[in-house]
Every structure is written in structure tokens, then in C-alpha cells.
Amino acid sequence: MKSKKRKGYSLFSVTVLALFSFTALAPIALVLLNSTKKSADIVRNPLALPNTIRVANYIDAWNSAKMANGFKNSIILTGLTVVIVVIASTLAGYALSDRQTKTANGIKLYFMIAMTVPIQLFLFPLYSILSQLNLISNYFAIAFVLTAINMPLAVFLMRTYFLNIPKSIEEAGRIDGASTVSMFTRLMLPIVSPGMITVATIVWLYTWNEFLLTSTFMQGQDNFTVTLSYRALNNTSPDYGLLMAGAIIIIVPIIMFFIIIQRYFIEGLVSGSVKG
Amino acid sequence: MKNRKIWFALPALIISVSVVLIPAIMTIVTSFTDFNGLDLNLYFIGLQNFREIFTDKVFIKALGNNIRWSIIYMSVPVSISLLVAYLLCKLERGRNVFQVIFLIPYVLAAVTNAIIWMNAIYSPVSGLLSVFRSAGVNIPSPLSSVSGALYGVAIVDIWHYWGFLMVVFLAAFRQTPYDQVEAALVEGCGGVSLFRYVYFPNILPTFKLMFAMVAIFSFQSFDYIKLMTDGGPARATEMLSTYSYRFAFNMFQFGKAASVAMVMCLFGLFASVIYVSMSSSEEYT
């Protein structure tokens, strides 16, 4: 009786899980299937297997979307952002991990608010300022902006890693007469380095995929990130095969990166959100 | 000596204050002016921007769309992710593989996700919907219909987003103390009642937090709408986020853009206040 019930339950659960797995992957699989077809073949039947494998779709998509340039811009912009976020949030996480002081609580509250306000609350004056200063499409300026939107989450994540360090370690350091700076670099950094990797992976993916700020501030085809160049391709190219191949070129590196770093990424999502 | 530690927060604060706080204050100021983004001689017009947007039919329409969107968001992805997280939590093997599969749409860019769905699924020319054409049935893209566009975009946004909620809920479910589960099993608790009386109460703090987050962020949705319909057709998917963006960058009415952004903020604030009051009332019981 009991085992029968168990079996029924697991059949239901297997069906649901299979269904959602299918839904998650099917659109991507369909794009992959069509990425080597001629445009006319896709229009005839998008579900049919390709009768010829056209690698040319990939080459054409790469060239007409100027993806080499797009990847270069994405890597520079994302790389700069990740480096600044990791450094600043590690420092701030350490600062805020202390016993509750009024200043620390105030800063925490500030970051909490900064995390939840809509980008439109600061976007328009920011745009005016950056265009007055001639900084639109400037890597460093825009990375600085992207840094700021990632900062609150990164600070809270780093703070939880510092909170997990036993107080006795810090106290032992103090007894040995270590200064705040040397204690931070010699004692704390090695312990929180997995946290820094977590923050780096999360910020990398969020920044790579960011759309609102990047599309507003990185203007002109030469300054487009890889996702923006793909968007431009979609607006200009009538060839569906090309568009599908272009999507795969952008998707595959991200999926591979995600599979490699998934443990850190998932840990970051969770410790940023789970209470208790 | 001890006070010196707090200074480590300075770089992060400087970055955030210069990008977020100072421009945000400027937005609040400009919402009372007729600033056009260029002419720096600000002319204060009091509450005129707010009076105008609240009599603006498009604004009211956008506000309604925002509320519909948030209701969809606070129900559909939340229930799907709770269900799947619960099922995964009971799964003995393969949990991690499913987790990775469900997160793949979440880690892909909005640009590629939106374009994939438009071309490979919704398009009546090249997409899945075109398959029905050979059977003699013409199904138009939901994105081109006034009644379907909002749902068409919501499906894609939710497809991309729910995996994130699921991962968070799963982690919370797994923290449920095993002795509680065992005791309930001994009492004859199964499936649904085990969820209702043991697992769900255990994840309630996380659930409330995520629910508040979904409420706040769903009100700010921008990417998928901008990419897939840009507010159309006939404003059927216009949101406050896209409308304020349009005010600023298409009509150069930065003052109005600012006032719409402030209304968005008020809703976020509303959700935050409810959340904070919910969690603080809990602490006293």
C-alpha cells in the first residue's frame, strides 16, 4: 500500500520535471536545429531535420554582426566591472561584518534601498551628466555605472562570507598585533576567496547579459557588446538561418561558462536570498 | 582602531553614491521641473508633471498593465517554482542536473532569449507557430495581438526567470530539519499535508522575502518588453518603465520621465513597507 503510493507520487514528479526540462531546453534546441538550414528551409518547416549542414550560416552571422568586435567589447566591459565590484565589495563586506554599529546599519540600509530602486530613478540625470562629460560609450565610465548596480548584492554576499569567519581568528590576529590592513590581507582574504569567486561569477553573468544600461550607454555599432550586435543583426538581416546561427554563437559560450562555474553561481543566488 | 574598519566601505559607497544616489536626487528635483535633458536652466513647475501624467490615458493604461504584469508574476512563477523545488527536494538523485537545466534560460541574455522566442517560436513565418500553417491553420503571433501581447511577453520572461526562484526555494526546503519530516511521516502525513504543515512553514521567511522581491522587481520589468514589443501593439504592453524611458529618450521630456520613475518607486516602497511590517510583526510573536 505504502510503496504503491510512493510510486504514484514519483511518476507525477518525473512527469512534471521532464515537462519543465523540455520547456527550458526546447526553444534552444529548436534554434540549434535550424542554425544550419537555409532560410527558405526554415520557413518551409522549422521542425524538419536539416538536409544540408550549412556552416556558412555561422561564418556569415559572425561577420555581419561584427561579433569579434562585440565579444571584445563585452569582455572589456564585463571584465572591468567584475574587477571593480570584487575589490570594492570585498572591502565593504569586511567593513560591514563588524558588530552592529549605527554607521554600519545605515550603510546596510542604504545599499538595501539602492538595490531595490528602479534604474529609471537615476538613469536620466546620469545620461545627461555622462553626455555632458563626453563619456557615452566610454568603457571605464560605463563599467563604473554597471559596477554600481551590481554593488549592493555583491556587498551583501561578501558580508555573509565575512560573518561566517569565527570571531576567534580575528581576535587571535589582534593579540598578535596585526594592523587592520594586514589582518584583512593576510588573514581574511584567503578565507573569503571562495566568496570572491562567487561574486565574480554572478557579476560576470549579470553584466554580460545586462540590457537596459548597456543599450542606453554603449552607442554605435563599434561600441556594441556582443548581445547588442546580435540585436542589430536581428533588426537588419532577413535570413533566419543566420539569426539562428548567431544566437548559438552567443549562447554556447555562456552555457559552457555556466556549467563550469555553476556551483559558485548557485551558491551565490542562494546565499543572496535564503533567510535563516 | 576598531572604527577604522568601517572606512573599508568607502570605495563601494563612493561608486554607489555617485551613480545611484546623486542622480536619484536629481531625478526627484527634475520631476518638479520641465527639464529636457540639455538646457540646464531648470524651471520649476511644481506638481504639473504629476497632474499631467495622472490625466494621461497612456500612463493610466501603463499603470494597469504594470499591475496585471505583477499579478501574473506573483502567482505563476512563484507557484511553478514552489512545486518544482518541492519535487526536486524529494528527489534522491539527479537534483543538480535538473537545477542546471532549469537555470539555463536564467543565465542567457534577455536579448538572445527574446529574439529566439520571436523568431523560433512566435513567428508565423519561421517559428513553431508556422507549423500549423501547413495544416491550413494560420496562428498569428501573440505579440501582434492587443489581447495576447502582454501574455506573450510574460511567458518568455517567466520562462527565463522561474528557475532562479526554484533554486532559492529548493535551498530553503533542504534546510527543513529532518526530525520534523520524520515525525510527520510517523504521524501519517503525506504529499500535500507534509508540504503544508512541515516544509512550507520552514521556508516561510525565505518565501516572504522572495515574494516581496518579485513584487518589487516585477513592477520594474523592462528588458523583455522593450525587446519584444516595445510597448505595442497600441500600447497593449506599455509599462511605466518603458513609458518613462520613452519620455526621456524619444520625447526629451526628462521632467515627465522623472515623475513616472518616481511613481514606480512609490510602488516599490509600498511593497517594501508591507514586507518590513510583515517580518517585524513576526519577530514579536
Boltz contact constraints between the chains, C-beta under 6 A:
constraints:
  - contact:
      token1: [A, 13]
      token2: [B, 87]
      max_distance: 6.0
  - contact:
      token1: [A, 16]
      token2: [B, 87]
      max_distance: 6.0
  - contact:
      token1: [A, 17]
      token2: [B, 98]
      max_distance: 6.0
  - contact:
      token1: [A, 20]
      token2: [B, 84]
      max_distance: 6.0
  - contact:
      token1: [A, 21]
      token2: [B, 101]
      max_distance: 6.0
  - contact:
      token1: [A, 24]
      token2: [B, 101]
      max_distance: 6.0
  - contact:
      token1: [A, 24]
      token2: [B, 102]
      max_distance: 6.0
  - contact:
      token1: [A, 24]
      token2: [B, 105]
      max_distance: 6.0
  - contact:
      token1: [A, 27]
      token2: [B, 116]
      max_distance: 6.0
  - contact:
      token1: [A, 27]
      token2: [B, 120]
      max_distance: 6.0
  - contact:
      token1: [A, 27]
      token2: [B, 121]
      max_distance: 6.0
  - contact:
      token1: [A, 30]
      token2: [B, 120]
      max_distance: 6.0
  - contact:
      token1: [A, 31]
      token2: [B, 116]
      max_distance: 6.0
  - contact:
      token1: [A, 31]
      token2: [B, 120]
      max_distance: 6.0
  - contact:
      token1: [A, 42]
      token2: [B, 126]
      max_distance: 6.0
  - contact:
      token1: [A, 43]
      token2: [B, 125]
      max_distance: 6.0
  - contact:
      token1: [A, 43]
      token2: [B, 126]
      max_distance: 6.0
  - contact:
      token1: [A, 47]
      token2: [B, 131]
      max_distance: 6.0
  - contact:
      token1: [A, 88]
      token2: [B, 11]
      max_distance: 6.0
  - contact:
      token1: [A, 88]
      token2: [B, 12]
      max_distance: 6.0
  - contact:
      token1: [A, 89]
      token2: [B, 12]
      max_distance: 6.0
  - contact:
      token1: [A, 91]
      token2: [B, 8]
      max_distance: 6.0
  - contact:
      token1: [A, 91]
      token2: [B, 11]
      max_distance: 6.0
  - contact:
      token1: [A, 92]
      token2: [B, 9]
      max_distance: 6.0
  - contact:
      token1: [A, 92]
      token2: [B, 12]
      max_distance: 6.0
  - contact:
      token1: [A, 94]
      token2: [B, 8]
      max_distance: 6.0
  - contact:
      token1: [A, 95]
      token2: [B, 5]
      max_distance: 6.0
  - contact:
      token1: [A, 95]
      token2: [B, 6]
      max_distance: 6.0
  - contact:
      token1: [A, 95]
      token2: [B, 8]
      max_distance: 6.0
  - contact:
      token1: [A, 95]
      token2: [B, 9]
      max_distance: 6.0
  - contact:
      token1: [A, 98]
      token2: [B, 5]
      max_distance: 6.0
  - contact:
      token1: [A, 103]
      token2: [B, 6]
      max_distance: 6.0
  - contact:
      token1: [A, 107]
      token2: [B, 9]
      max_distance: 6.0
  - contact:
      token1: [A, 114]
      token2: [B, 16]
      max_distance: 6.0
  - contact:
      token1: [A, 114]
      token2: [B, 20]
      max_distance: 6.0
  - contact:
      token1: [A, 116]
      token2: [B, 216]
      max_distance: 6.0
  - contact:
      token1: [A, 116]
      token2: [B, 268]
      max_distance: 6.0
  - contact:
      token1: [A, 117]
      token2: [B, 265]
      max_distance: 6.0
  - contact:
      token1: [A, 118]
      token2: [B, 220]
      max_distance: 6.0
  - contact:
      token1: [A, 118]
      token2: [B, 264]
      max_distance: 6.0
  - contact:
      token1: [A, 120]
      token2: [B, 241]
      max_distance: 6.0
  - contact:
      token1: [A, 120]
      token2: [B, 244]
      max_distance: 6.0
  - contact:
      token1: [A, 120]
      token2: [B, 261]
      max_distance: 6.0
  - contact:
      token1: [A, 121]
      token2: [B, 24]
      max_distance: 6.0
  - contact:
      token1: [A, 121]
      token2: [B, 27]
      max_distance: 6.0
  - contact:
      token1: [A, 121]
      token2: [B, 261]
      max_distance: 6.0
  - contact:
      token1: [A, 121]
      token2: [B, 265]
      max_distance: 6.0
  - contact:
      token1: [A, 122]
      token2: [B, 20]
      max_distance: 6.0
  - contact:
      token1: [A, 122]
      token2: [B, 23]
      max_distance: 6.0
  - contact:
      token1: [A, 122]
      token2: [B, 24]
      max_distance: 6.0
  - contact:
      token1: [A, 124]
      token2: [B, 248]
      max_distance: 6.0
  - contact:
      token1: [A, 124]
      token2: [B, 254]
      max_distance: 6.0
  - contact:
      token1: [A, 124]
      token2: [B, 257]
      max_distance: 6.0
  - contact:
      token1: [A, 125]
      token2: [B, 23]
      max_distance: 6.0
  - contact:
      token1: [A, 125]
      token2: [B, 26]
      max_distance: 6.0
  - contact:
      token1: [A, 125]
      token2: [B, 27]
      max_distance: 6.0
  - contact:
      token1: [A, 126]
      token2: [B, 23]
      max_distance: 6.0
  - contact:
      token1: [A, 128]
      token2: [B, 37]
      max_distance: 6.0
  - contact:
      token1: [A, 145]
      token2: [B, 19]
      max_distance: 6.0
  - contact:
      token1: [A, 147]
      token2: [B, 15]
      max_distance: 6.0
  - contact:
      token1: [A, 148]
      token2: [B, 15]
      max_distance: 6.0
  - contact:
      token1: [A, 148]
      token2: [B, 16]
      max_distance: 6.0
  - contact:
      token1: [A, 148]
      token2: [B, 19]
      max_distance: 6.0
  - contact:
      token1: [A, 148]
      token2: [B, 20]
      max_distance: 6.0
  - contact:
      token1: [A, 151]
      token2: [B, 12]
      max_distance: 6.0
  - contact:
      token1: [A, 151]
      token2: [B, 16]
      max_distance: 6.0
  - contact:
      token1: [A, 155]
      token2: [B, 12]
      max_distance: 6.0
  - contact:
      token1: [A, 180]
      token2: [B, 4]
      max_distance: 6.0
  - contact:
      token1: [A, 180]
      token2: [B, 5]
      max_distance: 6.0
  - contact:
      token1: [A, 205]
      token2: [B, 107]
      max_distance: 6.0
  - contact:
      token1: [A, 209]
      token2: [B, 109]
      max_distance: 6.0
  - contact:
      token1: [A, 211]
      token2: [B, 110]
      max_distance: 6.0
  - contact:
      token1: [A, 211]
      token2: [B, 111]
      max_distance: 6.0
  - contact:
      token1: [A, 211]
      token2: [B, 223]
      max_distance: 6.0
  - contact:
      token1: [A, 212]
      token2: [B, 222]
      max_distance: 6.0
  - contact:
      token1: [A, 227]
      token2: [B, 109]
      max_distance: 6.0
  - contact:
      token1: [A, 227]
      token2: [B, 111]
      max_distance: 6.0
  - contact:
      token1: [A, 231]
      token2: [B, 111]
      max_distance: 6.0
  - contact:
      token1: [A, 234]
      token2: [B, 115]
      max_distance: 6.0
  - contact:
      token1: [A, 240]
      token2: [B, 126]
      max_distance: 6.0
  - contact:
      token1: [A, 243]
      token2: [B, 119]
      max_distance: 6.0
  - contact:
      token1: [A, 247]
      token2: [B, 112]
      max_distance: 6.0
  - contact:
      token1: [A, 247]
      token2: [B, 116]
      max_distance: 6.0
  - contact:
      token1: [A, 250]
      token2: [B, 112]
      max_distance: 6.0
  - contact:
      token1: [A, 251]
      token2: [B, 108]
      max_distance: 6.0
  - contact:
      token1: [A, 251]
      token2: [B, 112]
      max_distance: 6.0
  - contact:
      token1: [A, 254]
      token2: [B, 108]
      max_distance: 6.0
  - contact:
      token1: [A, 258]
      token2: [B, 107]
      max_distance: 6.0
  - contact:
      token1: [A, 262]
      token2: [B, 100]
      max_distance: 6.0
  - contact:
      token1: [A, 266]
      token2: [B, 167]
      max_distance: 6.0
  - contact:
      token1: [A, 269]
      token2: [B, 167]
      max_distance: 6.0
  - contact:
      token1: [A, 270]
      token2: [B, 168]
      max_distance: 6.0
  - contact:
      token1: [A, 270]
      token2: [B, 171]
      max_distance: 6.0
  - contact:
      token1: [A, 273]
      token2: [B, 168]
      max_distance: 6.0
  - contact:
      token1: [A, 274]
      token2: [B, 171]
      max_distance: 6.0
  - contact:
      token1: [A, 274]
      token2: [B, 172]
      max_distance: 6.0
  - contact:
      token1: [A, 274]
      token2: [B, 206]
      max_distance: 6.0
  - contact:
      token1: [A, 275]
      token2: [B, 205]
      max_distance: 6.0
  - contact:
      token1: [A, 275]
      token2: [B, 206]
      max_distance: 6.0
  - contact:
      token1: [A, 275]
      token2: [B, 209]
      max_distance: 6.0
  - contact:
      token1: [A, 276]
      token2: [B, 205]
      max_distance: 6.0
